[in-house]
Amino acid sequence: MPVPPSGEPSPADPAHAPGPVRVTALDVVRLLVELFALFTFAWWGFTAWPFAWNVLAGIAAPALAILLWALFVSPKAAVRVHPFVRAVVELLVFAAATVAWWTMGQVWIGLAFALVAVVSGVLVGRRRLS
């Protein structure tokens, strides 16, 4: 197979083709935690505020979480930051979701969410740093 002039292997070269993406149970749990946090922000926004403000909060709260996640935490984050900063942003999003459940009077849901979020965060963080 010919090598392009840049010296890079050809994308069609099977020896340099990316392998299949492995999705683990931890990846699925992590995705569910992230989606549940977004659901939490929307639910909190639409139910915890009076009319007119509830529409704004129900749309703005999950949008802000998505923006923070895309900027700092996502695997293809727009801003590359130190892993500690990434973990702090992630923790802030999940802590805010936990507090939202508490303010809605659902302490046990908030605690269960916090437990699952922290455990999955620690496991994902250990996997990333290894």
N, C-alpha and C positions, 0 to 999 in steps of 0.2 A: 504494500500500500504506500503510495507516495506521501512524503512529508511536506506539508505546506512550507512556503519560504520563511515563515516566521519561526520555524523550528518547533512549533507546537504539533503534537500528534493530531491527526485528522479526527474530527468528531465521529466519523463513520468507522474508525478503527475499533474492532471489537475488544482489543486488549485494554483500551482506555475508556470503554463504555461504563457509565455508572451502574452499579449493581442495583438490585431491587431494594426498595425502601422497606425496612422492617418496622412494623408497627407493633409495639408491645402493649400489654394490658395497662402498664403505667401511662403510656401515651394516651390511651382511651380515657382513663380516669382523669388525667390532667386536662384533656379537652372538655370533659363533662364538668369539671370544677370551673374552668374558665367560662363555659356557657352558662352555668348556674349563677356565677357572679354577675354576668350581664343581665340575666333574667331578674336577679335580685334588684339590681339598680333600676330596671324598668318598673318592676312591681312596686318598689318603694316610691319611686317618683310619681306613679299614677295613683297610688292609694294614700300616701302620707300627706298630701298637700291639697288645699282647696282648689276648686275648678279654676281654670286658666293657668295657675301655677303648676298644677299636676301635669298638664300637657307639656309644659316647658321642662319640668324636672324629669318626667318619664322618658323624654327623648334625650335631654342633655346629659343626664347621669350615665347611661350606658355609652353614649357617644364619647364622653370624656374618658371613660375607662378604655374604650376601643382605641382612642387616640394615644393614651399613655402606653398601652400594650404594644401598639404598632411602632411607636417611636423608640421604646426602650427594651421591651421584653421579648418580642417576637423573634423567631429564629432568623428572619430577614429584617431585623430592626433597622429603621432609618438612621438611628444614632447609635453608634457602637460605644458602649460604656463599659466600665469595669464590672466584673461579675457581682461585686458587692452592691453597686448602684442598681444593677438589674434586679438583684434579689430584694432590695429595699422597695423599689417601685412595685414589684410583684406583691410584696407583703402589704404595701399600702392599699393596693386594689382589693386584696382579699380581706384585709382588716376593715375597710370601708363597707364591704358587703356584709361582714359579720355585724358591724355596728348598725347597719340598716335593718337587719333582722331584729336586733335588740330593740331599736326604736319603734318597730312595729309590734312589739310585745311578744315576739317569737324567740325567746331566749334559747330554747333547746335546738331549734333549727339553726340559729346562729352559731351555737357551740359545736354542733355536728359539722356544719360547713367549715368552721375554723379548723377543727381537728383533721378533717379530710384534706383541706387545702394545705395545712402545715406539713402533714406527713407526706403528701405527694410532692410538695415543694422541696422538702429535704431529700427525698429519693431522686428527684429529677436533678437537683443541684449536685448531688454526689455523682450521678452519672455523667453530668456535663464536665465536672472537674477531674474525672478519672481518665 
